[in-house]
């Protein structure tokens, strides 16, 4: 195993890590390892859906909406300025 040193750690962050570790009966070092393990155990982009899928799933709870889409008109001829 390799070692790592973390410098310039904010005092409040270190205090919160110490309290979290103590509440779980672990050392600060073991708690930091566990946090890194949990954060890095999920692959990036895993279980990520695109924006349209996320909106669709959220709106499915309220039900669909049917919109009246007007028909398209024929394209007009360009104006002749000559």
ZANU-157118 format. One record per atom (N, C-alpha, C, O): residue in three letters; atom name; residue number from 1; x, y negated, z. Coordinates in steps of 0.1 Angstrom, whole numbers, plus 5000, padded with zeros to 4 digits. Atoms other than C-alpha are relative to their C-alpha. Example, Ala and Ser with C-alpha at 12.3 -4.5 7.8 and 13.67 -1.06 7.14 Angstrom:
<nodes>
ala	N	1	5009	5012	5000
ala	CA	1	5123	5045	5078
ala	C	1	5009	4988	5000
ala	O	1	5019	4988	5007
ser	N	2	4991	5011	5000
ser	CA	2	5137	5011	5071
ser	C	2	4992	4989	5008
ser	O	2	4997	4978	5009
</nodes>
This chain:
<nodes>
unk	N	1	5008	5012	5000
unk	CA	1	5000	5000	5000
unk	C	1	5009	4988	5000
unk	O	1	5020	4988	5005
unk	N	2	4992	5012	5001
unk	CA	2	5011	4965	4994
unk	C	2	4994	4990	5010
unk	O	2	4983	4991	5015
unk	N	3	5004	5010	4991
unk	CA	3	5009	4935	5017
unk	C	3	4997	4987	4993
unk	O	3	5002	4985	4982
unk	N	4	5003	5013	5005
unk	CA	4	4996	4900	5012
unk	C	4	4999	4990	5011
unk	O	4	4994	4993	5022
unk	N	5	5001	5010	4990
unk	CA	5	4999	4868	5031
unk	C	5	4991	4989	4994
unk	O	5	4993	4985	4982
unk	N	6	5009	5011	5004
unk	CA	6	4972	4841	5029
unk	C	6	5004	4988	5007
unk	O	6	5003	4987	5019
unk	N	7	4995	5013	4994
unk	CA	7	4986	4806	5035
unk	C	7	4989	4990	4999
unk	O	7	4980	4991	4991
unk	N	8	5009	5011	5000
unk	CA	8	4967	4774	5042
unk	C	8	4985	5004	5001
unk	O	8	4977	4998	4994
unk	N	9	5014	4996	4998
unk	CA	9	4936	4791	5054
unk	C	9	4993	4990	5009
unk	O	9	4999	4987	5020
unk	N	10	5008	5009	4992
unk	CA	10	4910	4767	5067
unk	C	10	4998	5005	5014
unk	O	10	4994	5017	5016
unk	N	11	5001	4996	4986
unk	CA	11	4908	4768	5105
unk	C	11	4986	5005	5003
unk	O	11	4984	5015	5010
unk	N	12	5013	4996	4998
unk	CA	12	4870	4771	5105
unk	C	12	4997	5014	4993
unk	O	12	4991	5023	4999
unk	N	13	5001	4987	5007
unk	CA	13	4872	4800	5080
unk	C	13	5007	5011	5008
unk	O	13	5001	5022	5009
unk	N	14	4993	4990	4992
unk	CA	14	4897	4818	5101
unk	C	14	4992	5003	5013
unk	O	14	4992	5015	5017
unk	N	15	5008	4998	4988
unk	CA	15	4875	4813	5132
unk	C	15	4988	5009	4997
unk	O	15	4985	5018	5004
unk	N	16	5012	4992	5004
unk	CA	16	4845	4827	5114
unk	C	16	5004	5015	4997
unk	O	16	4997	5024	5000
unk	N	17	4995	4987	5003
unk	CA	17	4866	4857	5102
unk	C	17	5002	5007	5013
unk	O	17	4999	5019	5015
unk	N	18	4996	4994	4987
unk	CA	18	4878	4863	5138
unk	C	18	4987	5005	5007
unk	O	18	4986	5015	5013
unk	N	19	5013	4997	4993
unk	CA	19	4842	4862	5151
unk	C	19	4993	5012	4993
unk	O	19	4988	5021	5000
unk	N	20	5007	4990	5008
unk	CA	20	4828	4884	5123
unk	C	20	5007	5014	5003
unk	O	20	5001	5024	5005
unk	N	21	4993	4987	4997
unk	CA	21	4856	4910	5129
unk	C	21	4997	5005	5014
unk	O	21	4995	5017	5016
unk	N	22	5002	4996	4986
unk	CA	22	4851	4910	5167
unk	C	22	4986	5006	5001
unk	O	22	4984	5016	5008
unk	N	23	5014	4995	4998
unk	CA	23	4813	4915	5163
unk	C	23	4999	5014	4993
unk	O	23	4989	5021	4997
unk	N	24	5001	4987	5007
unk	CA	24	4820	4946	5141
unk	C	24	5011	5009	5006
unk	O	24	5012	5021	5001
unk	N	25	4990	4992	4993
unk	CA	25	4848	4959	5164
unk	C	25	5012	5003	4991
unk	O	25	5018	5014	4992
unk	N	26	4989	4998	5009
unk	CA	26	4875	4954	5138
unk	C	26	5010	4989	5002
unk	O	26	5007	4979	5009
unk	N	27	4990	5011	5000
unk	CA	27	4907	4935	5135
unk	C	27	4997	4990	4989
unk	O	27	4990	4994	4980
unk	N	28	5002	5009	5011
unk	CA	28	4908	4904	5114
unk	C	28	5005	5005	4987
unk	O	28	4999	5003	4976
unk	N	29	4994	4994	5012
unk	CA	29	4930	4922	5089
unk	C	29	4991	5010	4994
unk	O	29	4989	5010	4982
unk	N	30	5009	4990	5005
unk	CA	30	4906	4951	5086
unk	C	30	4988	4994	4995
unk	O	30	4982	4999	4984
unk	N	31	5013	5007	5004
unk	CA	31	4876	4928	5083
unk	C	31	5003	4993	4986
unk	O	31	4994	4994	4977
unk	N	32	4997	5006	5013
unk	CA	32	4894	4909	5055
unk	C	32	5001	5010	4989
unk	O	32	4996	5008	4978
unk	N	33	4999	4989	5010
unk	CA	33	4902	4942	5037
unk	C	33	4986	5004	4996
unk	O	33	4983	5007	4984
unk	N	34	5014	4996	5003
unk	CA	34	4865	4952	5040
unk	C	34	4992	4990	4992
unk	O	34	4985	4994	4983
unk	N	35	5006	5010	5009
unk	CA	35	4853	4919	5026
unk	C	35	5005	5001	4986
unk	O	35	4997	5000	4977
unk	N	36	4995	4999	5013
unk	CA	36	4876	4922	4997
unk	C	36	4995	5013	4993
unk	O	36	4992	5012	4981
unk	N	37	5005	4988	5006
unk	CA	37	4866	4958	4991
unk	C	37	4985	4999	4995
unk	O	37	4982	5003	4984
unk	N	38	5014	5002	5004
unk	CA	38	4829	4949	4991
unk	C	38	4998	4991	4988
unk	O	38	4990	4993	4979
unk	N	39	5001	5010	5010
unk	CA	39	4834	4919	4969
unk	C	39	5005	5005	4986
unk	O	39	4999	5001	4976
unk	N	40	4994	4996	5013
unk	CA	40	4854	4937	4943
unk	C	40	4996	5014	4996
unk	O	40	5000	5020	4986
unk	N	41	5005	4986	5004
unk	CA	41	4836	4971	4943
unk	C	41	4990	4999	4988
unk	O	41	4988	5009	4982
unk	N	42	5009	5001	5011
unk	CA	42	4810	4958	4918
unk	C	42	5007	4994	4988
unk	O	42	5014	4983	4990
unk	N	43	4994	5005	5012
unk	CA	43	4822	4953	4883
unk	C	43	4994	4987	4996
unk	O	43	4981	4985	4997
unk	N	44	5006	5012	5005
unk	CA	44	4817	4918	4869
unk	C	44	4990	5003	4988
unk	O	44	4993	5012	4980
unk	N	45	5010	4999	5011
unk	CA	45	4786	4915	4846
unk	C	45	4992	5013	5002
unk	O	45	4983	5016	4993
unk	N	46	5008	4988	4998
unk	CA	46	4772	4947	4861
unk	C	46	4987	4996	5006
unk	O	46	4986	4987	5014
unk	N	47	5013	5003	4996
unk	CA	47	4735	4945	4866
unk	C	47	4996	4985	4997
unk	O	47	4988	4980	5003
unk	N	48	5003	5013	5004
unk	CA	48	4735	4911	4849
unk	C	48	4991	5000	4988
unk	O	48	4994	5007	4978
unk	N	49	5009	5001	5012
unk	CA	49	4707	4903	4825
unk	C	49	5001	4986	4995
unk	O	49	5006	4977	5001
unk	N	50	5000	5013	5006
unk	CA	50	4705	4875	4801
unk	C	50	4989	4991	5006
unk	O	50	4980	4996	5012
unk	N	51	5010	5009	4995
unk	CA	51	4685	4844	4809
unk	C	51	4986	5003	4996
unk	O	51	4977	5002	5004
unk	N	52	5014	4997	5005
unk	CA	52	4655	4854	4788
unk	C	52	4994	5011	5008
unk	O	52	4983	5011	5011
unk	N	53	5005	4989	4992
unk	CA	53	4652	4887	4806
unk	C	53	4997	4997	5014
unk	O	53	4987	5001	5019
unk	N	54	5003	5004	4986
unk	CA	54	4654	4871	4840
unk	C	54	4988	4992	5001
unk	O	54	4980	4993	5010
unk	N	55	5013	5009	5000
unk	CA	55	4627	4845	4831
unk	C	55	4988	5009	4998
unk	O	55	4978	5008	5004
unk	N	56	5011	4991	5003
unk	CA	56	4605	4872	4816
unk	C	56	4996	5009	5012
unk	O	56	4984	5010	5015
unk	N	57	5003	4991	4988
unk	CA	57	4608	4895	4847
unk	C	57	4993	4991	5011
unk	O	57	4985	4996	5019
unk	N	58	5006	5009	4990
unk	CA	58	4600	4865	4870
unk	C	58	4986	4996	4996
unk	O	58	4977	4996	5005
unk	N	59	5013	5004	5005
unk	CA	59	4570	4854	4849
unk	C	59	4990	5012	4999
unk	O	59	4978	5009	5000
unk	N	60	5009	4989	5001
unk	CA	60	4556	4889	4846
unk	C	60	4992	5002	5013
unk	O	60	4981	5007	5012
unk	N	61	5007	4999	4988
unk	CA	61	4545	4887	4882
unk	C	61	4987	4992	5000
unk	O	61	4977	4995	5006
unk	N	62	5011	5008	5001
unk	CA	62	4521	4859	4873
unk	C	62	4991	5003	4988
unk	O	62	4979	4998	4987
unk	N	63	5008	4997	5012
unk	CA	63	4509	4873	4841
unk	C	63	5004	4993	4988
unk	O	63	5011	4983	4989
unk	N	64	4996	5006	5012
unk	CA	64	4514	4865	4805
unk	C	64	4992	4988	4996
unk	O	64	4981	4985	5002
unk	N	65	5007	5011	5005
unk	CA	65	4503	4834	4786
unk	C	65	5000	5001	4985
unk	O	65	5010	5003	4979
unk	N	66	5002	5000	5015
unk	CA	66	4489	4834	4751
unk	C	66	4999	4986	4995
unk	O	66	4990	4978	5000
unk	N	67	5000	5014	5006
unk	CA	67	4496	4802	4731
unk	C	67	4994	5001	4986
unk	O	67	4997	5010	4979
unk	N	68	5005	5002	5014
unk	CA	68	4477	4791	4700
unk	C	68	5011	4994	4992
unk	O	68	5015	4983	4994
unk	N	69	4989	5005	5008
unk	CA	69	4504	4787	4674
unk	C	69	4993	4995	4987
unk	O	69	4988	5004	4979
unk	N	70	5007	5004	5012
unk	CA	70	4491	4765	4646
unk	C	70	5008	5005	4987
unk	O	70	5020	5007	4988
unk	N	71	4994	4996	5013
unk	CA	71	4497	4775	4610
unk	C	71	5010	4990	4994
unk	O	71	5008	4978	4998
unk	N	72	4991	5010	5006
unk	CA	72	4525	4759	4590
unk	C	72	4995	4995	4987
unk	O	72	4988	5002	4980
unk	N	73	5004	5006	5012
unk	CA	73	4519	4735	4563
unk	C	73	5011	5002	4989
unk	O	73	5022	5004	4993
unk	N	74	4990	5000	5011
unk	CA	74	4536	4736	4529
unk	C	74	5009	4989	5001
unk	O	74	5006	4978	5006
unk	N	75	4990	5011	4999
unk	CA	75	4567	4716	4526
unk	C	75	4997	4990	4989
unk	O	75	4994	4993	4978
unk	N	76	5003	5011	5009
unk	CA	76	4561	4682	4510
unk	C	76	5012	4998	4990
unk	O	76	5024	5000	4994
unk	N	77	4990	5004	5010
unk	CA	77	4580	4671	4479
unk	C	77	5007	4987	5006
unk	O	77	5001	4979	5012
unk	N	78	4992	5011	4996
unk	CA	78	4608	4646	4487
unk	C	78	4995	4987	4993
unk	O	78	4990	4987	4982
unk	N	79	5004	5013	5005
unk	CA	79	4599	4609	4482
unk	C	79	5011	4995	4989
unk	O	79	5023	4996	4992
unk	N	80	4992	5005	5010
unk	CA	80	4613	4594	4450
unk	C	80	5001	4985	5001
unk	O	80	4992	4978	4999
unk	N	81	4998	5014	4998
unk	CA	81	4628	4560	4456
unk	C	81	5005	4993	4987
unk	O	81	5008	4981	4987
unk	N	82	4995	5006	5012
unk	CA	82	4639	4555	4420
unk	C	82	4990	4995	4991
unk	O	82	4994	4990	4980
</nodes>
